Amino acid sequence: MFAALLLAAALTNVTGVVTFARPDLPFCFVCDEAGKTWRIENPAQVPLARGTALTARGTRELSEKRRLDTEELVVRHGKTPPPPPKPLSIPALFRRLGYFGDIDLYGAVFVTEGLLRDVNRRQKTTQLLVGEGACNLQVELPVPLEGDLPDWLRLGARVQVTGALAYTSIVNMDTGERRRIENVELIPSSTEDVVLVERAPFWTLRRLCALLVSLGALSLLLVVWILSLRRMVAKRSAELAESVRARETARIEALAVQRERLRLAADLHDGFQQYLAGAMFRLKAAFNYLPGGADKCRAQLEKVQDALQHTQNGLRATLWALNEESEGPESLPDLFRFAARRMPHWEGVVTILCKGTERKVVRRVALALLLILQEAVGNAIRHGAAKSVVVEIAFRPKDMLLTVSDDGCGFDLAAATSRGHYGLETMERRITELGGGMTVESAPGKGTMLVFRLGL
């Protein structure tokens, strides 16, 4: 009998209006006739909605919360408007809950807003973390892992949430003493209870961190590039300085060579040229003193006169090369043609050709090639008795060829090499100093061909 009385005393009837219900949860919140909020367990998953009037009979949980383990649930006909949600900020809500919670707030429906700070996708639900200042509130949406969330639901967005308040009370099981509350959450009825107030700014914390990391990496790469550029510039500056020094040295040497050539040309003109002119004058005078029957003597003197004239012409060509090297055009073929016009004994004998796309040749190199050409043509005319000398300049992608071929008598190349040939040695020395090479093809009675190769 005593046990039956205790059981009857524990049974409680709750009559009121549903303020919160969700199909996926086995409970609902009901506001009774006294304005108190109860959590009514609904294990049978009876379809309920806000405003539904009902009567529940069951056992009240032995705690400070109003929770009813339902044995019987009766839904009454008609709907009663539930109390409107209570507007409250998140910090004010936490102040009212305090350390141990507030029974009058548990299960009540609130509307609040804050910044979306985290989105946690779970198997059956999606948990949001909405906060304001140092206070954070959990919001559990009925959206499973594979479900779609609104596009605007991004970290940093400001949202308004309407839902029932719930929390967990920590109690010492030995003494029954309450310690604290945790897992404070607001449970919305559906995703429609979460409304966008302000979209998330573009520059979220994650994006700012990514930007800072990218800027740091870019700065590091920039520093490495600048250091590499500085080393490259220093190396290039040293190379340019060395090149400038080399060019200056070459310029000074060229000036010294030019002065020496001018001195040598002046000595030759004032000395040997005058001696040759005097010898020619005396030889012509000697013809007037020859008796009438001295034909053999006259013939020998004429040969001497021809030899002296030939020597005088060669000396004049040498003096022109030594004394007037600064004259003439910049183009190598035009420079050769200019020199040919200054040599009377080349007229009608020398033909100058050019093949390929002409490229600029350094003046010092062009003058050295001109001296080589004078020596080659002079040898062909003097020693080979050539009637035709063809000079061909061939410009190629990486080098050039200077070919001098004649129809003279030619010579034995092996014999000339063994006993030495000053003209060939001079030409080979000049082209070698320029970094090139020379090849010779000749045979008695077949003319001569000289090929000079020079890199550009």
C-alpha positions as CSV (number, residue, x, y, z in Angstrom):
1,M,0.0,0.0,0.0
2,F,2.9,2.4,0.9
3,A,4.7,1.7,-2.4
4,A,1.5,2.4,-4.4
5,L,1.0,5.8,-2.6
6,L,4.7,6.8,-3.5
7,L,4.1,5.8,-7.1
8,A,0.8,7.7,-7.3
9,A,2.5,10.8,-5.7
10,A,5.3,10.7,-8.4
11,L,2.8,10.6,-11.3
12,T,2.2,14.1,-12.8
13,N,-0.2,15.5,-15.3
14,V,0.9,18.4,-17.6
15,T,-1.6,20.2,-19.8
16,G,-0.5,22.9,-22.1
17,V,0.6,24.1,-25.6
18,V,3.6,22.8,-27.6
19,T,6.2,25.5,-27.9
20,F,8.9,23.4,-29.6
21,A,8.8,20.1,-31.5
22,R,11.0,18.5,-34.2
23,P,10.3,15.2,-36.0
24,D,13.8,13.8,-35.5
25,L,13.9,14.4,-31.7
26,P,12.1,12.1,-29.2
27,F,10.9,15.0,-27.0
28,C,9.1,18.4,-27.2
29,F,8.7,21.4,-24.9
30,V,5.3,22.4,-23.6
31,C,4.2,25.6,-21.8
32,D,1.6,24.6,-19.1
33,E,-1.4,26.6,-17.9
34,A,0.8,28.2,-15.2
35,G,3.3,29.5,-17.8
36,K,6.0,26.9,-16.8
37,T,8.0,25.1,-19.5
38,W,8.2,21.3,-19.4
39,R,10.2,18.9,-21.4
40,I,7.9,16.1,-22.4
41,E,9.5,12.8,-23.7
42,N,7.8,11.5,-26.8
43,P,9.2,8.0,-27.4
44,A,6.2,7.0,-29.5
45,Q,7.1,9.9,-32.0
46,V,3.6,11.2,-31.9
47,P,3.4,13.9,-34.6
48,L,3.4,17.3,-32.9
49,A,3.8,20.9,-34.0
50,R,4.0,24.3,-32.4
51,G,0.6,25.4,-31.0
52,T,-0.6,21.8,-30.5
53,A,-2.6,21.4,-27.2
54,L,-2.0,18.2,-25.3
55,T,-2.1,16.5,-21.9
56,A,0.8,14.3,-20.8
57,R,0.8,11.9,-17.9
58,G,4.0,10.4,-16.6
59,T,6.7,10.4,-14.0
60,R,8.7,13.6,-13.3
61,E,12.4,13.2,-13.4
62,L,14.0,13.7,-9.9
63,S,16.0,16.9,-10.8
64,E,15.6,20.6,-10.7
65,K,14.5,20.5,-14.4
66,R,10.9,20.0,-15.4
67,R,11.2,16.8,-17.3
68,L,8.4,14.3,-17.7
69,D,8.9,10.6,-18.7
70,T,5.6,10.2,-20.6
71,E,3.4,7.2,-20.1
72,E,0.3,8.6,-21.8
73,L,0.1,11.5,-24.3
74,V,-3.3,12.9,-25.4
75,V,-3.5,15.5,-28.2
76,R,-6.5,17.8,-27.9
77,H,-8.4,19.2,-30.9
78,G,-7.6,22.7,-32.1
79,K,-4.5,24.8,-31.7
80,T,-3.6,27.5,-29.3
81,P,-1.0,30.2,-30.2
82,P,2.2,29.5,-28.3
83,P,4.0,32.3,-26.4
84,P,6.2,34.3,-28.8
85,P,10.0,33.8,-28.7
86,K,11.8,36.0,-26.2
87,P,14.4,38.2,-27.7
88,L,17.7,38.0,-25.8
89,S,21.3,38.6,-26.7
90,I,23.8,35.8,-26.2
91,P,25.8,37.6,-23.4
92,A,22.6,38.4,-21.6
93,L,21.4,34.8,-21.9
94,F,24.6,33.5,-20.3
95,R,24.4,36.1,-17.5
96,R,20.9,34.9,-16.6
97,L,21.9,31.3,-16.7
98,G,24.8,31.9,-14.4
99,Y,26.9,29.1,-13.2
100,F,24.2,26.6,-12.3
101,G,21.5,27.4,-14.9
102,D,18.0,28.7,-14.5
103,I,15.0,26.3,-14.4
104,D,12.7,29.0,-15.8
105,L,14.9,29.4,-18.9
106,Y,15.3,25.7,-19.7
107,G,13.1,24.8,-22.7
108,A,12.0,28.4,-23.3
109,V,12.1,29.6,-26.9
110,F,14.4,32.5,-27.5
111,V,15.5,34.5,-30.5
112,T,19.1,35.8,-30.6
113,E,21.8,36.6,-33.1
114,G,25.6,36.4,-33.3
115,L,28.5,35.6,-35.5
116,L,28.9,32.1,-37.1
117,R,32.2,30.8,-35.7
118,D,32.2,27.1,-36.6
119,V,30.2,24.6,-38.7
120,N,30.5,20.9,-37.6
121,R,28.9,18.4,-40.0
122,R,27.8,15.2,-38.2
123,Q,26.2,12.0,-39.4
124,K,22.6,13.1,-38.7
125,T,22.8,16.7,-37.7
126,T,24.9,19.8,-38.3
127,Q,26.2,21.8,-35.3
128,L,26.8,25.5,-35.5
129,L,28.7,27.6,-33.1
130,V,27.2,31.1,-32.8
131,G,28.8,33.6,-30.5
132,E,29.0,37.2,-29.4
133,G,32.1,38.4,-27.6
134,A,33.4,35.6,-25.3
135,C,30.1,33.7,-25.2
136,N,29.4,30.9,-27.6
137,L,26.1,29.1,-28.2
138,Q,25.6,25.7,-29.9
139,V,22.9,25.5,-32.5
140,E,21.9,22.0,-33.8
141,L,20.3,21.9,-37.2
142,P,18.4,18.9,-38.5
143,V,20.7,18.6,-41.6
144,P,22.6,15.3,-42.0
145,L,26.1,15.0,-43.3
146,E,25.0,14.5,-47.0
147,G,22.4,17.3,-46.8
148,D,22.7,20.7,-48.4
149,L,23.3,23.9,-46.3
150,P,22.4,27.4,-47.5
151,D,25.2,29.0,-49.5
152,W,25.3,32.0,-47.2
153,L,26.0,29.8,-44.2
154,R,29.7,30.6,-44.0
155,L,32.1,31.5,-41.2
156,G,31.9,35.1,-40.2
157,A,28.2,35.5,-41.2
158,R,25.9,37.2,-38.7
159,V,22.8,35.0,-38.2
160,Q,19.6,35.2,-36.2
161,V,18.5,31.9,-34.5
162,T,15.1,31.0,-33.0
163,G,15.0,27.9,-30.8
164,A,14.5,26.2,-27.5
165,L,17.2,26.6,-24.9
166,A,18.8,23.4,-23.5
167,Y,21.8,22.7,-21.4
168,T,23.4,19.8,-19.4
169,S,23.6,20.0,-15.6
170,I,26.6,18.4,-13.9
171,V,25.6,16.9,-10.6
172,N,27.7,15.0,-8.0
173,M,26.0,11.6,-7.9
174,D,27.2,10.9,-4.3
175,T,26.0,14.1,-2.7
176,G,23.5,15.4,-5.2
177,E,25.2,18.7,-5.3
178,R,25.0,20.7,-8.5
179,R,28.4,21.7,-9.9
180,R,27.9,23.7,-13.2
181,I,26.1,23.6,-16.5
182,E,27.7,22.9,-19.9
183,N,26.7,22.3,-23.6
184,V,24.4,25.3,-23.7
185,E,22.5,25.1,-27.0
186,L,19.6,26.5,-28.9
187,I,17.6,23.9,-30.8
188,P,15.8,25.3,-33.8
189,S,12.7,23.6,-35.2
190,S,14.1,23.7,-38.8
191,T,16.7,25.4,-41.0
192,E,14.2,28.2,-41.5
193,D,14.7,29.3,-37.9
194,V,18.3,30.3,-38.8
195,V,18.1,33.6,-40.8
196,L,20.9,35.5,-42.4
197,V,21.4,39.0,-40.9
198,E,24.7,40.0,-42.6
199,R,26.8,38.0,-45.0
200,A,30.3,36.9,-44.1
201,P,33.0,39.3,-45.0
202,F,35.3,38.2,-47.8
203,W,38.4,38.5,-45.6
204,T,37.8,35.8,-43.1
205,L,40.4,34.7,-40.6
206,R,41.2,31.6,-42.7
207,R,41.6,33.7,-45.8
208,L,43.7,36.3,-44.0
209,C,46.0,33.5,-42.7
210,A,46.2,32.1,-46.2
211,L,47.0,35.6,-47.5
212,L,49.7,36.1,-44.9
213,V,51.2,32.8,-45.6
214,S,51.2,33.5,-49.3
215,L,52.7,37.0,-48.8
216,G,55.3,35.5,-46.5
217,A,56.2,32.9,-49.2
218,L,56.2,35.5,-51.9
219,S,58.4,37.8,-49.7
220,L,60.8,34.9,-49.2
221,L,61.0,34.2,-52.9
222,L,61.4,37.9,-53.6
223,V,64.3,38.1,-51.1
224,V,65.9,35.0,-52.8
225,W,65.4,36.6,-56.2
226,I,66.8,39.9,-55.1
227,L,69.9,38.2,-53.6
228,S,70.3,36.2,-56.8
229,L,69.8,39.3,-58.9
230,R,72.4,41.2,-56.8
231,R,74.9,38.4,-57.3
232,M,74.2,38.3,-61.0
233,V,74.5,42.1,-61.3
234,A,77.7,42.1,-59.3
235,K,79.1,39.3,-61.6
236,R,77.9,41.1,-64.7
237,S,79.3,44.4,-63.4
238,A,82.7,42.7,-62.9
239,E,82.5,41.3,-66.5
240,L,81.6,44.7,-67.9
241,A,84.4,46.3,-66.0
242,E,86.8,43.7,-67.3
243,S,85.4,44.3,-70.8
244,V,85.8,48.0,-70.5
245,R,89.4,47.6,-69.3
246,A,90.1,45.2,-72.2
247,R,88.6,47.6,-74.7
248,E,90.5,50.5,-73.2
249,T,93.7,48.5,-73.4
250,A,92.9,47.5,-77.0
251,R,92.2,51.2,-77.8
252,I,95.5,52.3,-76.3
253,E,97.3,49.5,-78.2
254,A,95.5,50.5,-81.4
255,L,96.6,54.1,-81.0
256,A,100.2,53.0,-80.3
257,V,100.1,50.8,-83.4
258,Q,98.6,53.6,-85.5
259,R,101.3,56.0,-84.3
260,E,104.0,53.4,-85.1
261,R,102.5,52.8,-88.6
262,L,102.4,56.6,-89.3
263,R,106.1,56.8,-88.2
264,L,107.0,53.9,-90.3
265,A,105.1,55.2,-93.3
266,A,106.8,58.6,-92.9
267,D,110.2,56.9,-92.8
268,L,109.4,54.8,-95.9
269,H,108.1,57.8,-97.8
270,D,111.0,60.1,-96.9
271,G,113.6,57.3,-97.3
272,F,113.0,54.4,-99.6
273,Q,110.3,56.0,-101.7
274,Q,112.7,58.9,-102.5
275,Y,115.6,56.6,-103.2
276,L,113.4,54.7,-105.7
277,A,112.1,57.9,-107.3
278,G,115.8,59.0,-107.7
279,A,116.8,55.7,-109.1
280,M,114.0,55.9,-111.7
281,F,115.0,59.4,-112.6
282,R,118.7,58.4,-113.1
283,L,117.7,55.3,-115.0
284,K,115.6,57.4,-117.5
285,A,118.5,59.8,-117.8
286,A,120.8,56.8,-118.6
287,F,118.8,55.9,-121.6
288,N,119.9,59.2,-123.3
289,Y,123.6,58.2,-123.0
290,L,123.2,54.8,-124.6
291,P,124.9,54.5,-128.0
292,G,122.9,53.4,-131.0
293,G,124.0,49.8,-131.1
294,A,123.5,49.0,-127.4
295,D,120.1,47.1,-127.8
296,K,121.0,44.4,-125.4
297,C,122.0,46.9,-122.7
298,R,118.8,48.9,-123.4
299,A,116.7,45.7,-122.9
300,Q,118.4,45.0,-119.6
301,L,117.8,48.5,-118.4
302,E,114.2,48.4,-119.4
303,K,113.8,45.2,-117.2
304,V,115.4,47.1,-114.3
305,Q,113.0,50.0,-114.9
306,D,110.0,47.6,-114.8
307,A,111.3,46.1,-111.6
308,L,111.8,49.5,-110.0
309,Q,108.3,50.6,-111.1
310,H,106.7,47.4,-109.7
311,T,108.6,47.9,-106.4
312,Q,107.5,51.5,-106.3
313,N,103.8,50.6,-106.9
314,G,104.0,48.0,-104.1
315,L,105.6,50.5,-101.7
316,R,102.9,53.0,-102.5
317,A,100.2,50.4,-101.7
318,T,102.0,49.6,-98.4
319,L,102.2,53.3,-97.6
320,W,98.5,53.8,-98.2
321,A,97.7,50.8,-95.9
322,L,99.9,52.2,-93.2
323,N,99.0,55.9,-93.5
324,E,95.3,55.9,-94.4
325,E,93.8,53.0,-92.4
326,S,91.2,55.3,-90.9
327,E,89.7,56.1,-94.3
328,G,87.0,54.1,-96.0
329,P,83.5,52.9,-95.3
330,E,82.4,50.8,-92.3
331,S,81.1,47.9,-94.4
332,L,83.7,45.3,-95.0
333,P,82.9,44.6,-98.7
334,D,82.7,48.4,-99.4
335,L,86.0,48.8,-97.6
336,F,87.6,46.2,-99.9
337,R,86.2,47.9,-103.0
338,F,87.4,51.3,-101.7
339,A,90.9,49.9,-101.3
340,A,90.8,48.3,-104.8
341,R,90.0,51.7,-106.4
342,R,93.0,53.2,-104.6
343,M,95.3,50.5,-106.2
344,P,95.7,51.3,-109.9
345,H,97.4,47.9,-110.6
346,W,94.3,46.1,-109.2
347,E,92.0,47.6,-111.9
348,G,90.7,45.0,-114.3
349,V,92.3,42.2,-112.3
350,V,90.5,42.0,-108.9
351,T,86.8,41.2,-108.6
352,I,85.1,41.5,-105.1
353,L,81.9,39.4,-104.3
354,C,79.8,39.2,-101.2
355,K,77.4,36.3,-100.2
356,G,75.0,36.0,-97.3
357,T,73.5,38.6,-95.0
358,E,76.2,41.2,-94.3
359,R,77.1,41.6,-90.6
360,K,79.0,44.4,-89.0
361,V,82.7,43.7,-88.5
362,V,84.7,45.5,-85.8
363,R,86.9,48.2,-87.4
364,R,90.1,46.7,-86.0
365,V,89.3,43.3,-87.5
366,A,88.2,44.8,-90.8
367,L,91.6,46.6,-91.2
368,A,93.5,43.4,-90.3
369,L,91.5,41.6,-93.0
370,L,92.3,44.4,-95.4
371,L,96.0,43.9,-94.8
372,I,95.6,40.2,-95.4
373,L,93.7,40.9,-98.6
374,Q,96.5,43.3,-99.8
375,E,99.1,40.6,-99.2
376,A,97.1,37.9,-100.9
377,V,96.3,39.9,-104.0
378,G,99.9,41.3,-104.1
379,N,101.3,37.8,-104.0
380,A,98.9,36.7,-106.8
381,I,99.9,39.6,-109.0
382,R,103.6,39.8,-108.3
383,H,104.6,36.1,-107.9
384,G,101.7,34.3,-109.7
385,A,101.4,36.7,-112.6
386,A,97.6,36.3,-112.2
387,K,95.3,38.0,-114.7
388,S,92.2,37.5,-112.6
389,V,91.8,37.5,-108.8
390,V,88.4,36.8,-107.3
391,V,87.8,37.9,-103.7
392,E,84.6,36.4,-102.1
393,I,83.3,37.4,-98.7
394,A,80.7,34.8,-97.3
395,F,78.8,35.7,-94.2
396,R,77.5,32.6,-92.3
397,P,75.4,32.4,-89.1
398,K,78.4,31.9,-86.8
399,D,81.4,32.9,-88.9
400,M,82.6,34.3,-92.2
401,L,84.9,33.1,-94.9
402,L,87.3,35.3,-97.0
403,T,88.3,33.4,-100.1
404,V,91.0,34.8,-102.5
405,S,91.5,32.7,-105.7
406,D,93.6,33.5,-108.7
407,D,94.5,32.0,-112.1
408,G,98.2,32.5,-111.7
409,C,101.0,30.0,-112.1
410,G,100.6,28.5,-108.6
411,F,103.3,26.9,-106.6
412,D,104.4,23.7,-104.9
413,L,102.8,24.0,-101.4
414,A,105.1,21.4,-99.8
415,A,108.3,23.1,-101.1
416,A,107.0,26.6,-100.1
417,T,106.2,25.3,-96.6
418,S,109.5,23.6,-96.1
419,R,111.7,26.6,-97.0
420,G,109.4,29.2,-95.5
421,H,107.3,31.8,-97.3
422,Y,107.2,35.2,-95.6
423,G,103.9,36.3,-97.2
424,L,102.0,33.1,-96.2
425,E,103.5,33.3,-92.7
426,T,102.4,36.9,-92.3
427,M,98.8,36.2,-93.4
428,E,98.5,33.2,-91.2
429,R,99.9,35.1,-88.2
430,R,97.4,38.0,-88.7
431,I,94.3,35.7,-89.0
432,T,95.4,33.6,-86.0
433,E,95.7,36.8,-83.9
434,L,92.0,37.4,-84.8
435,G,91.0,33.9,-83.6
436,G,90.6,32.5,-87.1
437,G,92.4,30.1,-89.4
438,M,93.8,29.8,-92.9
439,T,93.9,27.1,-95.5
440,V,95.9,27.1,-98.8
441,E,95.3,25.2,-102.0
442,S,97.8,25.5,-104.8
443,A,99.7,23.5,-107.4
444,P,102.1,24.5,-110.2
445,G,100.1,25.7,-113.2
446,K,96.7,25.6,-111.4
447,G,96.5,28.8,-109.6
448,T,96.1,29.4,-105.9
449,M,93.1,29.6,-103.4
450,L,93.5,31.0,-99.9
451,V,90.5,30.6,-97.5
452,F,90.4,32.6,-94.2
453,R,87.8,31.6,-91.6
454,L,86.9,34.0,-88.8
455,G,84.3,33.6,-86.1
456,L,81.8,36.4,-85.6
